[in-house]
Amino acid sequence: MELPPLLRQGVDAALAGINLSDLSRAASALSARYRAEIRDGRFHLSDDLAARAYLATRLPATYAAIRAAMETIAAVRPDFVPASLLDLGAGPGSALWAAMECWPGLEGALLIEGSAAIRSWGERLAEGLPVTVEWRVGNVAGPLPDLSPRDLVTLAYVLDELEPGMRGPLVDRLWALTADILLIVEPGTPAGWERVLSARERLIAAGAQILAPCPHGMACPLVAPDWCHFSRRVARSRLHRLAKGAEVPWEDEKFIYLAASRRPGQLPEARVIAPPRLGSGQVRLKLCRNDGAADESLLTKRSGAAFKAARRADWGDAL
């Protein structure tokens, strides 16, 4: 997956003339903070160089994960055509760009971001978009400004930056601000899955309908050390590769997400929750099923149409 052309052009302009050594150091420091899930009271994107390192090395991946989650929402709720978006911890506007690609009829978006450095770049990148965009200063770890409900509410790669005691109340607050669908995206780690599970339990208790990735609203059937997550392949630009010291022109972004709604969706019978394993005349699929169970299924040529569907299935797909 690649960034939309207009966003790609904006990022290229933001990175024009930047010193590669400085960018590489900033990207390494940023990656270390994210991996360690450091919570020291400072924004990860605390200055302009860190913000531009994010644009070069993290924006493509976070955009891809959010866009993939939104594609799944569109599949299970084809009637959902959001006019308004609220994004908390918006960064450079990744969710806005993904929503614009998925639902071109979006009319207005309110983006709340505490880091002045990344908010400034987000404002510049969003200039000229055919949608009314309002940016507000706000730290999700503190009191939020007065807000009104929006059709689509997003919280992407934010829960991991909060102390555990702050997460539940924030999820409650966002659900109260959700007119239809709430989307939460987290890194595809065991810890990220646990955070999403906690949010899922809280939302179900509040009466939410689970849309994705789960094909059911029952307890998650997976038990640690197993965990649920997905992957999206992301194209790397030349500068992205140089900043990371990478050779291959792509990377795989692992993520986990949760879509909860006030209306039911067209849930599939099952979802593929691990990379399919193909052999000679057979396919093994790890599935989460709509009866609340998870198992591994072996399909062979004798399975007929089901085998052909399984051969085409990818990690995260509905069956």
C-alpha positions as CSV (number, residue, x, y, z in Angstrom):
1,M,0.0,0.0,0.0
2,E,1.2,3.5,-0.8
3,L,0.2,7.0,0.4
4,P,-2.3,8.9,-1.7
5,P,-0.5,10.9,-4.4
6,L,-1.4,14.3,-2.8
7,L,-0.2,13.2,0.6
8,R,3.0,11.7,-0.9
9,Q,3.7,15.0,-2.6
10,G,3.2,16.9,0.7
11,V,5.5,14.5,2.6
12,D,8.2,14.8,-0.1
13,A,8.0,18.6,0.1
14,A,8.3,18.4,3.9
15,L,11.4,16.3,3.7
16,A,13.1,18.2,0.9
17,G,16.6,19.3,1.8
18,I,16.7,17.6,5.2
19,N,20.1,16.3,6.4
20,L,20.0,12.5,6.1
21,S,22.2,11.9,9.1
22,D,20.0,14.0,11.3
23,L,16.9,12.3,9.9
24,S,18.3,8.8,10.6
25,R,19.2,9.7,14.2
26,A,15.8,11.2,14.8
27,A,14.1,8.1,13.3
28,S,16.2,5.7,15.4
29,A,15.3,7.7,18.6
30,L,11.7,7.8,17.7
31,S,11.6,4.0,17.0
32,A,13.3,3.3,20.3
33,R,10.7,5.3,22.2
34,Y,7.8,3.6,20.4
35,R,9.2,0.1,20.9
36,A,9.9,0.7,24.6
37,E,6.4,2.3,25.1
38,I,8.1,5.2,27.0
39,R,5.7,7.3,29.0
40,D,7.8,10.1,30.5
41,G,5.4,13.0,30.1
42,R,7.0,14.2,26.8
43,F,5.4,13.9,23.4
44,H,7.2,11.4,21.2
45,L,7.0,14.0,18.5
46,S,8.4,16.8,20.6
47,D,10.3,18.8,17.9
48,D,10.3,19.5,14.2
49,L,13.0,16.9,13.4
50,A,11.2,14.2,15.2
51,A,8.0,15.1,13.4
52,R,9.6,15.0,10.0
53,A,11.2,11.6,10.9
54,Y,7.7,10.4,11.7
55,L,6.5,11.6,8.2
56,A,9.4,9.7,6.6
57,T,9.3,6.4,8.5
58,R,6.0,6.0,10.4
59,L,3.2,7.8,8.5
60,P,3.2,5.3,5.6
61,A,2.7,2.4,8.0
62,T,0.1,4.0,10.3
63,Y,-1.8,5.2,7.3
64,A,-1.8,1.6,5.8
65,A,-3.0,0.0,9.0
66,I,-5.8,2.6,9.5
67,R,-6.8,2.3,5.8
68,A,-7.0,-1.5,6.1
69,A,-9.2,-1.3,9.1
70,M,-11.5,1.1,7.4
71,E,-11.8,-1.1,4.3
72,T,-13.0,-3.9,6.6
73,I,-15.6,-1.5,8.2
74,A,-16.8,-0.6,4.7
75,A,-17.2,-4.3,3.9
76,V,-19.4,-5.1,6.9
77,R,-21.3,-1.8,6.9
78,P,-21.7,-0.9,3.3
79,D,-24.5,1.5,4.3
80,F,-22.0,3.6,6.4
81,V,-21.3,6.8,4.7
82,P,-19.8,9.1,7.4
83,A,-20.2,12.9,7.0
84,S,-18.1,13.8,10.1
85,L,-14.9,12.5,11.7
86,L,-13.3,13.0,15.1
87,D,-9.7,11.9,15.5
88,L,-8.0,12.0,18.9
89,G,-4.2,12.0,18.9
90,A,-4.4,12.8,15.2
91,G,-0.7,13.1,14.6
92,P,-0.2,14.4,11.0
93,G,-3.8,13.4,10.1
94,S,-3.3,9.8,9.1
95,A,-6.9,8.8,9.9
96,L,-8.3,11.8,7.9
97,W,-6.4,10.8,4.8
98,A,-7.5,7.2,5.2
99,A,-11.1,8.2,5.7
100,M,-11.0,10.5,2.7
101,E,-9.8,7.6,0.5
102,C,-12.4,5.1,1.9
103,W,-15.4,7.5,2.1
104,P,-14.9,10.4,-0.4
105,G,-18.2,12.0,0.8
106,L,-16.7,13.0,4.1
107,E,-17.7,16.6,4.8
108,G,-15.9,17.7,8.0
109,A,-13.2,16.5,10.4
110,L,-12.1,17.6,13.8
111,L,-8.5,16.6,14.6
112,I,-7.1,16.9,18.1
113,E,-3.4,16.7,18.6
114,G,-1.2,17.9,21.5
115,S,2.2,18.0,19.8
116,A,2.6,21.4,18.1
117,A,5.4,20.0,15.8
118,I,3.3,17.3,14.2
119,R,0.1,19.3,14.3
120,S,1.8,22.0,12.2
121,W,2.8,19.5,9.6
122,G,-0.6,18.0,9.6
123,E,-2.2,21.3,9.0
124,R,0.1,22.0,6.0
125,L,-0.5,18.5,4.5
126,A,-4.3,18.9,4.7
127,E,-4.3,22.3,2.9
128,G,-6.5,22.1,-0.2
129,L,-8.4,19.0,0.8
130,P,-12.1,19.1,-0.3
131,V,-13.3,18.8,3.3
132,T,-13.6,21.2,6.2
133,V,-10.8,20.4,8.6
134,E,-10.5,21.9,12.1
135,W,-7.4,21.3,14.2
136,R,-7.5,21.8,18.0
137,V,-4.8,21.5,20.7
138,G,-5.6,18.7,23.1
139,N,-3.8,16.0,25.0
140,V,-5.8,12.8,25.3
141,A,-4.0,12.2,28.6
142,G,-5.8,15.3,30.1
143,P,-9.2,16.9,29.9
144,L,-10.7,17.1,26.4
145,P,-12.3,20.2,25.0
146,D,-16.1,20.3,24.7
147,L,-17.0,18.1,21.7
148,S,-20.1,17.0,19.9
149,P,-20.7,13.4,18.6
150,R,-19.3,12.5,15.1
151,D,-20.3,9.7,12.7
152,L,-16.8,8.2,12.8
153,V,-14.4,8.5,15.8
154,T,-10.9,7.2,15.6
155,L,-8.1,6.6,18.1
156,A,-5.0,5.2,16.3
157,Y,-1.7,4.3,18.0
158,V,-2.7,6.3,21.1
159,L,-3.6,3.8,23.9
160,D,0.0,2.5,24.1
161,E,1.1,6.0,25.0
162,L,-1.2,6.3,28.0
163,E,-0.9,5.0,31.6
164,P,-3.2,1.9,32.1
165,G,-5.6,3.8,34.4
166,M,-6.3,6.4,31.7
167,R,-7.3,4.1,28.9
168,G,-10.7,2.9,30.1
169,P,-12.1,6.4,30.9
170,L,-10.9,7.6,27.5
171,V,-12.6,4.7,25.7
172,D,-15.8,5.5,27.6
173,R,-15.5,9.2,26.6
174,L,-15.0,8.4,22.9
175,W,-17.9,6.0,22.8
176,A,-20.1,8.7,24.2
177,L,-18.9,10.9,21.3
178,T,-19.6,8.2,18.7
179,A,-22.7,8.7,16.7
180,D,-22.1,5.5,14.7
181,I,-18.6,3.9,14.6
182,L,-15.6,4.0,16.8
183,L,-12.3,2.7,15.4
184,I,-9.3,1.9,17.6
185,V,-6.0,0.8,16.1
186,E,-2.9,-0.3,18.1
187,P,0.5,-1.9,17.3
188,G,0.1,-5.6,16.5
189,T,2.0,-6.8,19.6
190,P,0.7,-9.0,22.5
191,A,0.5,-5.8,24.6
192,G,-1.5,-4.0,21.8
193,W,-3.9,-6.9,21.6
194,E,-4.4,-6.8,25.4
195,R,-5.2,-3.1,25.2
196,V,-7.7,-3.7,22.4
197,L,-9.3,-6.6,24.3
198,S,-9.8,-4.4,27.3
199,A,-11.5,-1.7,25.2
200,R,-13.6,-4.4,23.5
201,E,-14.9,-5.7,26.8
202,R,-15.7,-2.2,27.9
203,L,-17.5,-1.3,24.7
204,I,-19.6,-4.5,24.7
205,A,-20.6,-3.8,28.3
206,A,-21.8,-0.4,27.1
207,G,-24.0,-1.9,24.4
208,A,-21.7,-1.6,21.4
209,Q,-22.0,-3.9,18.4
210,I,-18.6,-5.3,17.4
211,L,-18.1,-5.0,13.6
212,A,-14.5,-6.1,13.1
213,P,-12.1,-7.8,13.1
214,C,-14.2,-10.2,15.2
215,P,-17.1,-11.9,13.5
216,H,-18.9,-12.1,16.8
217,G,-19.4,-10.2,20.1
218,M,-18.6,-13.1,22.4
219,A,-15.4,-13.5,24.5
220,C,-12.2,-13.7,22.5
221,P,-11.3,-17.4,22.0
222,L,-7.5,-16.8,21.8
223,V,-5.4,-17.4,24.9
224,A,-1.9,-16.0,25.5
225,P,0.8,-16.5,24.4
226,D,-1.4,-16.5,21.2
227,W,-2.7,-13.2,20.1
228,C,-4.8,-11.6,17.4
229,H,-3.1,-9.2,14.9
230,F,-2.9,-8.5,11.2
231,S,-0.3,-7.2,8.7
232,R,-0.3,-4.8,5.8
233,R,2.7,-4.4,3.4
234,V,3.9,-0.9,3.0
235,A,5.9,0.6,0.1
236,R,9.1,2.4,1.3
237,S,10.3,5.6,-0.5
238,R,14.0,6.0,-1.2
239,L,14.3,8.4,1.8
240,H,12.4,6.0,4.0
241,R,14.8,3.2,3.2
242,L,17.9,5.5,3.8
243,A,16.5,6.8,7.1
244,K,16.0,3.3,8.4
245,G,19.2,1.9,6.8
246,A,17.0,-0.6,5.0
247,E,17.5,-2.4,1.7
248,V,14.2,-3.8,0.7
249,P,11.6,-1.4,-0.8
250,W,8.8,-2.5,1.6
251,E,8.0,-3.3,5.2
252,D,5.2,-5.2,6.9
253,E,3.2,-3.2,9.5
254,K,1.7,-5.4,12.2
255,F,-1.4,-4.0,13.8
256,I,-4.5,-4.8,15.7
257,Y,-7.8,-2.9,15.5
258,L,-11.4,-2.8,16.8
259,A,-14.4,-1.3,15.1
260,A,-17.5,-0.9,17.3
261,S,-20.8,0.5,16.2
262,R,-24.2,1.6,17.4
263,R,-25.7,-0.4,14.5
264,P,-25.2,-4.1,13.6
265,G,-23.2,-5.0,10.5
266,Q,-23.1,-7.9,8.0
267,L,-20.6,-10.0,9.9
268,P,-18.9,-12.8,8.0
269,E,-19.0,-16.5,9.0
270,A,-15.3,-16.4,9.8
271,R,-12.2,-14.2,9.5
272,V,-8.6,-15.4,8.7
273,I,-6.5,-14.5,11.7
274,A,-3.1,-15.8,10.6
275,P,-1.1,-16.1,7.3
276,P,-2.6,-18.9,5.2
277,R,-0.4,-21.9,4.8
278,L,-0.5,-23.3,1.2
279,G,0.6,-26.7,0.2
280,S,0.2,-29.0,-2.7
281,G,-3.6,-29.2,-3.2
282,Q,-4.4,-27.9,0.3
283,V,-4.7,-24.8,2.3
284,R,-4.6,-24.4,6.1
285,L,-6.5,-21.4,7.5
286,K,-6.6,-20.2,11.1
287,L,-10.1,-18.9,11.6
288,C,-12.1,-16.9,14.1
289,R,-15.7,-18.0,13.6
290,N,-19.0,-16.3,14.2
291,D,-19.9,-18.9,16.9
292,G,-17.1,-17.6,19.1
293,A,-14.6,-20.3,18.4
294,A,-11.2,-20.2,16.8
295,D,-9.6,-23.2,15.0
296,E,-7.5,-24.2,12.1
297,S,-9.2,-25.6,9.1
298,L,-7.7,-27.8,6.3
299,L,-9.3,-27.4,2.9
300,T,-8.4,-29.6,0.0
301,K,-9.4,-29.8,-3.7
302,R,-12.2,-32.1,-2.5
303,S,-13.7,-29.1,-0.7
304,G,-14.7,-27.6,-4.1
305,A,-15.7,-24.0,-4.0
306,A,-14.5,-23.6,-0.4
307,F,-11.0,-24.6,-1.4
308,K,-11.0,-22.1,-4.3
309,A,-12.1,-19.4,-1.9
310,A,-9.4,-20.4,0.6
311,R,-6.7,-20.3,-2.0
312,R,-7.6,-16.6,-2.7
313,A,-7.9,-15.7,1.0
314,D,-5.3,-13.5,2.7
315,W,-4.6,-12.7,6.3
316,G,-7.4,-10.6,7.7
317,D,-9.9,-11.6,5.0
318,A,-13.5,-12.6,5.7
319,L,-14.8,-16.0,4.6
